[in-house]
Amino acid sequence: MKNIKNYEFFTNLADEFGFNVVGITPAQTTNFNQKGLDEFIQKKYHGSLTWIEEKKDLRKSPKNLWPEAKSAIVFGFNYGPQNNPLLELNENSNAYVAVYARRKDYHKVLKGRLKQIASKIVSELKAKVKVFVDTAPIMEKPLAHSAGIGWQGKHTNLVSRKYGSWLLLGVILIDKHLDYQSTHNDNCGTCSKCIKICPTDAIIEPYKLDARKCISYLTIEHKEQIPTEFRKAIGNRIFGCDDCLAICPWNNFAVTVNDIKLNEDNKINLISLKEWLSLDEKSFRKLTSGTTIKRTGYTRMMRNCLIAAGNSGDKTLIKNVKKFIKSENTLLRGASIWSLRQLMTADEFAILKNKNIALEKESDVKKEWI
């Protein structure tokens, strides 16, 4: 049996199963991170993500989730894009999808690999383990920081010297004490590019994010109508946002991903808004099958596409948007009205309004007309 303190054992496993970096840390988070979580919840920065508050105590420490845990082995997978995604925000008539979602659902792929790694760890070290990939109340980023993989940048995401802001994380908890890596230094310095570029000012100060303003939250997690004050800032983004990640200077040193199962699928990004808006639920499920996009569902994605259409300036989309005025779903009716207001002349919109407003029974949708 290999010595459990032999770090090379874990780096070899990482290499074997396609992970780019691995680090080891005690199965606990600092008081600083725990207090940060309390503040995040107290100030309602988590928005409608009630599960964050409901499982706050579990999230504060891996030991609260699994009392037998003694160490956390943190694996990082590089998903660096081939090109600068910020340039794609200029393609107004095409829909932007966040870089991490332009591939197979990483939760399934990486968890499958971690389970194989876990099996080898159990066999070699006679240990008990538990595997997590962004699906349990664990603060992966603070653990990755403690494990020496990178540091939490001012945008609150992990940053690596070698991989920039493009790392997906997975964690294996183990019931053994291992040799631990040193906590990574914070190398953000005086840079504040991620704060300045945020379209909605969601990074309210260095290292603090108000998710309620974040485009990733608004387009993926938020189940209601997108607040009016954020709609213009969404641009052509229909699923997530990468601005604060893409602008990070450390990405100048990042390498692009080369993994057959998790390479970018160019068929899912920058599809025309016209094509998205022509989808019914069945064709939506077929297009997004096997991706993280599918879980957001047809209704929310069409809501996002309608907002993006309104921002496009493309009048040829008016016909595609108009059909949603008759939708049974209030989210889609409301978003379509806003979109048409942006695309049509004032006179054209007034005629449309006069024909339809009297038929609208829902007050929230009627407000969109007014």
C-alpha positions as CSV (number, residue, x, y, z in Angstrom):
1,M,0.0,0.0,0.0
2,K,1.2,3.5,-0.8
3,N,2.0,5.9,2.0
4,I,-1.1,8.1,2.6
5,K,1.2,11.0,3.0
6,N,2.6,10.6,-0.5
7,Y,1.2,13.5,-2.5
8,E,2.4,12.0,-5.8
9,F,-0.3,9.3,-5.4
10,F,-3.0,11.9,-5.8
11,T,-1.3,13.9,-8.6
12,N,-1.0,10.6,-10.5
13,L,-4.7,9.9,-10.1
14,A,-5.5,13.5,-11.2
15,D,-3.5,13.0,-14.4
16,E,-4.9,9.6,-15.1
17,F,-8.5,10.9,-15.0
18,G,-8.1,14.2,-16.8
19,F,-7.9,16.7,-13.9
20,N,-5.3,19.4,-14.2
21,V,-4.5,20.1,-10.6
22,V,-5.1,18.7,-7.2
23,G,-4.6,19.9,-3.6
24,I,-5.2,18.7,-0.1
25,T,-6.4,20.6,2.9
26,P,-8.1,19.8,6.3
27,A,-11.8,19.2,6.1
28,Q,-12.7,22.5,7.6
29,T,-13.2,26.1,6.5
30,T,-11.9,29.2,8.3
31,N,-13.9,31.4,10.6
32,F,-13.5,34.2,8.0
33,N,-15.3,32.1,5.4
34,Q,-18.0,31.1,7.8
35,K,-18.6,34.7,8.8
36,G,-18.7,35.7,5.1
37,L,-21.4,33.1,4.5
38,D,-23.4,34.5,7.4
39,E,-23.2,38.0,6.0
40,F,-24.1,36.8,2.5
41,I,-27.3,35.4,3.9
42,Q,-28.1,38.2,6.3
43,K,-28.0,40.7,3.5
44,K,-30.1,38.5,1.3
45,Y,-27.4,38.4,-1.4
46,H,-28.5,34.8,-2.2
47,G,-31.8,36.0,-3.6
48,S,-34.2,33.2,-4.1
49,L,-31.6,30.4,-3.5
50,T,-33.3,29.4,-0.3
51,W,-31.3,26.2,-0.1
52,I,-28.2,28.2,0.7
53,E,-29.9,29.5,3.9
54,E,-31.6,26.3,4.7
55,K,-28.3,24.3,4.6
56,K,-26.1,27.1,6.0
57,D,-24.9,25.2,9.0
58,L,-24.0,22.1,6.9
59,R,-22.2,24.4,4.4
60,K,-20.0,26.0,7.0
61,S,-17.8,23.0,7.4
62,P,-17.4,19.6,5.6
63,K,-17.4,18.0,9.1
64,N,-20.9,19.2,9.6
65,L,-21.9,17.3,6.4
66,W,-19.8,14.2,7.3
67,P,-18.4,14.1,10.8
68,E,-15.8,11.5,9.9
69,A,-14.1,13.7,7.3
70,K,-10.6,14.6,8.2
71,S,-9.2,15.8,4.9
72,A,-10.5,17.3,1.6
73,I,-8.9,16.4,-1.7
74,V,-9.8,19.1,-4.2
75,F,-9.5,18.5,-7.9
76,G,-9.5,21.2,-10.6
77,F,-10.5,20.8,-14.2
78,N,-9.4,23.5,-16.7
79,Y,-12.2,24.6,-19.1
80,G,-10.4,27.6,-20.6
81,P,-11.9,28.7,-23.9
82,Q,-10.1,28.8,-27.2
83,N,-11.0,32.5,-27.8
84,N,-11.8,35.5,-25.7
85,P,-15.6,35.1,-25.1
86,L,-16.0,38.9,-24.5
87,L,-15.8,39.4,-28.3
88,E,-18.9,37.2,-28.7
89,L,-21.0,39.8,-26.8
90,N,-21.0,41.9,-30.0
91,E,-23.0,39.4,-32.0
92,N,-26.3,40.9,-31.0
93,S,-28.5,38.6,-33.1
94,N,-26.9,35.5,-31.8
95,A,-27.3,34.1,-28.3
96,Y,-24.4,33.9,-25.8
97,V,-24.0,30.8,-23.6
98,A,-21.5,30.8,-20.7
99,V,-18.3,29.0,-21.4
100,Y,-18.8,26.2,-18.8
101,A,-22.2,25.3,-20.4
102,R,-20.9,24.9,-23.9
103,R,-20.2,21.2,-23.4
104,K,-21.6,18.1,-21.8
105,D,-22.9,18.5,-18.3
106,Y,-19.7,18.7,-16.3
107,H,-21.4,17.5,-13.1
108,K,-22.0,14.1,-14.6
109,V,-18.6,13.7,-16.4
110,L,-16.4,14.9,-13.5
111,K,-18.4,13.1,-10.8
112,G,-18.0,9.9,-12.8
113,R,-14.3,10.4,-12.9
114,L,-14.1,11.3,-9.2
115,K,-16.0,8.1,-8.3
116,Q,-13.3,6.1,-10.2
117,I,-10.6,8.0,-8.3
118,A,-12.5,7.4,-5.0
119,S,-12.6,3.7,-5.7
120,K,-8.8,3.6,-6.1
121,I,-8.3,5.6,-3.0
122,V,-10.5,3.2,-1.0
123,S,-8.6,0.3,-2.4
124,E,-5.1,1.7,-1.8
125,L,-5.6,3.5,1.5
126,K,-8.4,1.5,3.1
127,A,-10.3,4.7,3.7
128,K,-13.9,5.9,3.7
129,V,-14.6,8.7,1.2
130,K,-17.4,10.8,-0.2
131,V,-17.5,12.5,-3.6
132,F,-19.0,15.9,-4.4
133,V,-19.2,18.0,-7.6
134,D,-21.1,21.2,-7.0
135,T,-24.1,19.3,-5.8
136,A,-23.8,19.4,-2.0
137,P,-23.5,22.2,0.7
138,I,-19.7,22.4,0.5
139,M,-17.8,25.7,0.0
140,E,-15.5,24.3,-2.7
141,K,-13.7,27.6,-3.5
142,P,-12.5,28.2,0.1
143,L,-11.3,24.6,0.2
144,A,-9.5,25.0,-3.1
145,H,-7.8,28.1,-1.7
146,S,-6.7,26.3,1.4
147,A,-5.5,23.4,-0.7
148,G,-3.2,25.7,-2.7
149,I,-5.0,25.4,-6.0
150,G,-5.6,29.1,-6.3
151,W,-7.2,32.0,-4.5
152,Q,-10.7,33.6,-4.4
153,G,-10.4,36.7,-6.6
154,K,-12.3,40.0,-6.1
155,H,-15.1,38.5,-8.3
156,T,-15.4,35.8,-5.6
157,N,-14.4,33.0,-8.1
158,L,-11.3,30.9,-7.9
159,V,-8.2,32.2,-9.7
160,S,-5.1,30.1,-10.6
161,R,-1.7,31.3,-11.8
162,K,-1.7,28.6,-14.4
163,Y,-5.4,28.3,-15.4
164,G,-6.7,31.8,-14.7
165,S,-10.4,31.9,-13.8
166,W,-11.3,28.8,-15.7
167,L,-11.4,25.9,-13.2
168,L,-14.3,23.5,-12.4
169,L,-13.9,21.9,-9.0
170,G,-14.6,18.6,-7.4
171,V,-14.0,17.4,-3.8
172,I,-13.4,14.0,-2.2
173,L,-13.7,13.9,1.5
174,I,-11.6,11.2,3.3
175,D,-11.5,10.0,6.9
176,K,-7.7,10.2,7.1
177,H,-5.3,12.9,7.9
178,L,-3.0,13.6,4.8
179,D,-0.2,15.9,4.1
180,Y,-1.6,19.3,3.4
181,Q,-0.6,22.0,0.8
182,S,0.0,25.6,1.8
183,T,-2.9,28.1,1.3
184,H,-2.4,30.0,-1.9
185,N,-1.5,33.7,-1.7
186,D,-4.0,36.3,-3.0
187,N,-2.5,37.7,-6.2
188,C,-5.2,40.2,-7.3
189,G,-3.2,43.1,-6.0
190,T,-4.6,46.5,-7.0
191,C,-6.4,45.1,-10.1
192,S,-10.2,45.7,-10.1
193,K,-11.0,44.9,-13.7
194,C,-13.6,42.2,-12.7
195,I,-15.5,44.8,-10.6
196,K,-15.5,47.4,-13.3
197,I,-16.6,45.2,-16.2
198,C,-19.6,43.7,-14.4
199,P,-22.6,44.9,-16.5
200,T,-25.0,45.1,-13.4
201,D,-22.6,46.1,-10.7
202,A,-23.1,42.8,-8.9
203,I,-19.7,42.8,-7.4
204,I,-20.6,45.4,-4.8
205,E,-17.1,45.6,-3.4
206,P,-13.9,43.5,-3.6
207,Y,-14.7,39.9,-2.7
208,K,-18.4,40.5,-2.2
209,L,-21.1,39.5,-4.7
210,D,-24.8,40.4,-4.6
211,A,-26.2,37.4,-6.6
212,R,-29.5,39.2,-7.1
213,K,-27.8,41.5,-9.6
214,C,-25.6,38.8,-11.2
215,I,-26.6,37.9,-14.8
216,S,-25.7,34.3,-14.2
217,Y,-28.2,34.2,-11.3
218,L,-30.8,36.2,-13.2
219,T,-30.7,34.0,-16.4
220,I,-30.2,30.6,-14.7
221,E,-31.6,30.6,-11.2
222,H,-34.1,33.4,-11.0
223,K,-37.6,32.0,-11.7
224,E,-39.6,35.3,-11.9
225,Q,-39.5,38.0,-14.5
226,I,-36.1,39.6,-14.8
227,P,-36.2,43.1,-13.1
228,T,-36.5,45.9,-15.6
229,E,-33.3,47.7,-14.5
230,F,-31.1,44.7,-15.5
231,R,-32.7,43.8,-18.9
232,K,-30.6,46.1,-21.1
233,A,-27.4,45.0,-19.4
234,I,-28.1,41.3,-20.2
235,G,-27.3,42.0,-23.9
236,N,-27.3,38.8,-25.9
237,R,-26.6,36.5,-22.8
238,I,-29.2,33.8,-22.5
239,F,-27.4,31.5,-20.1
240,G,-24.9,32.8,-17.7
241,C,-22.2,35.5,-17.9
242,D,-18.4,35.3,-18.1
243,D,-17.4,38.9,-18.1
244,C,-15.7,39.0,-14.7
245,L,-13.9,35.7,-15.5
246,A,-12.8,36.6,-19.0
247,I,-11.3,40.0,-18.1
248,C,-9.0,38.6,-15.4
249,P,-5.3,39.3,-16.4
250,W,-4.3,35.9,-15.1
251,N,-6.1,34.3,-18.1
252,N,-3.1,35.5,-20.2
253,F,-1.3,32.5,-18.7
254,A,-4.2,30.1,-19.0
255,V,-4.1,27.1,-21.3
256,T,-7.1,25.9,-23.3
257,V,-8.9,22.7,-22.5
258,N,-8.2,19.5,-24.5
259,D,-10.6,16.8,-23.3
260,I,-12.7,14.9,-25.8
261,K,-15.7,14.5,-23.4
262,L,-15.6,18.1,-22.2
263,N,-14.4,20.1,-25.2
264,E,-16.6,23.0,-26.3
265,D,-19.6,22.1,-28.4
266,N,-19.8,24.9,-31.0
267,K,-23.4,23.9,-31.8
268,I,-24.8,25.3,-28.6
269,N,-23.2,28.7,-28.5
270,L,-24.0,31.7,-30.7
271,I,-27.1,30.0,-32.2
272,S,-29.2,32.8,-33.7
273,L,-32.0,34.2,-31.5
274,K,-34.3,33.5,-34.4
275,E,-33.6,29.8,-34.1
276,W,-33.9,29.8,-30.3
277,L,-37.3,31.5,-30.5
278,S,-38.6,29.0,-33.0
279,L,-38.1,26.1,-30.6
280,D,-41.0,24.3,-28.9
281,E,-40.4,22.4,-25.7
282,K,-39.7,19.2,-27.5
283,S,-37.1,20.7,-29.8
284,F,-35.6,22.6,-26.9
285,R,-35.1,19.4,-24.9
286,K,-33.4,17.8,-27.9
287,L,-31.1,20.7,-28.5
288,T,-30.0,21.0,-24.9
289,S,-29.9,17.3,-24.0
290,G,-26.9,16.3,-22.0
291,T,-26.0,19.9,-21.1
292,T,-26.4,22.0,-18.0
293,I,-28.7,24.3,-20.0
294,K,-31.5,21.7,-20.0
295,R,-32.2,22.1,-16.2
296,T,-33.1,25.7,-16.6
297,G,-36.1,24.6,-18.6
298,Y,-37.9,25.9,-21.7
299,T,-39.8,28.7,-20.1
300,R,-36.9,30.5,-18.5
301,M,-34.7,30.0,-21.5
302,M,-37.4,31.6,-23.8
303,R,-37.8,34.4,-21.3
304,N,-34.0,35.0,-21.6
305,C,-34.1,34.8,-25.4
306,L,-36.9,37.3,-25.5
307,I,-34.9,39.8,-23.4
308,A,-31.9,39.2,-25.6
309,A,-34.1,39.7,-28.7
310,G,-35.2,43.1,-27.4
311,N,-31.5,44.1,-27.0
312,S,-30.5,42.9,-30.4
313,G,-31.9,45.8,-32.5
314,D,-32.8,43.2,-35.1
315,K,-36.3,44.0,-36.3
316,T,-36.5,40.8,-38.3
317,L,-37.1,39.1,-34.9
318,I,-40.4,41.0,-34.3
319,K,-42.4,38.2,-35.9
320,N,-40.7,35.5,-33.7
321,V,-41.3,37.6,-30.6
322,K,-44.9,38.4,-31.4
323,K,-46.1,34.9,-31.1
324,F,-45.3,34.9,-27.4
325,I,-47.8,37.6,-26.7
326,K,-50.5,34.8,-26.8
327,S,-48.5,32.5,-24.6
328,E,-50.3,30.9,-21.6
329,N,-47.2,31.7,-19.5
330,T,-47.1,35.1,-17.9
331,L,-43.3,35.2,-17.9
332,L,-43.2,34.8,-21.6
333,R,-46.0,37.3,-22.3
334,G,-44.3,39.9,-20.1
335,A,-40.9,39.4,-21.6
336,S,-42.3,39.5,-25.2
337,I,-44.0,42.8,-24.5
338,W,-40.8,44.4,-23.3
339,S,-38.9,43.0,-26.2
340,L,-41.4,44.4,-28.7
341,R,-41.2,47.8,-27.1
342,Q,-37.5,47.8,-27.8
343,L,-37.8,46.6,-31.4
344,M,-40.9,48.4,-32.7
345,T,-41.4,52.1,-33.4
346,A,-43.5,54.0,-30.8
347,D,-46.5,54.1,-33.2
348,E,-46.2,50.4,-34.0
349,F,-46.1,49.5,-30.4
350,A,-49.0,51.7,-29.5
351,I,-51.2,50.0,-32.1
352,L,-50.2,46.6,-30.8
353,K,-50.9,47.7,-27.2
354,N,-54.3,49.0,-28.0
355,K,-55.2,45.6,-29.6
356,N,-54.0,43.5,-26.7
357,I,-54.0,45.4,-23.3
358,A,-57.7,45.0,-22.7
359,L,-57.4,41.2,-23.1
360,E,-54.7,40.9,-20.4
361,K,-55.9,39.9,-17.0
362,E,-52.6,39.5,-15.1
363,S,-51.5,42.8,-13.4
364,D,-47.8,42.1,-13.8
365,V,-48.1,41.6,-17.5
366,K,-50.4,44.6,-17.9
367,K,-47.7,46.7,-16.3
368,E,-45.4,45.7,-19.1
369,W,-47.8,47.2,-21.6
370,I,-48.1,50.4,-19.6
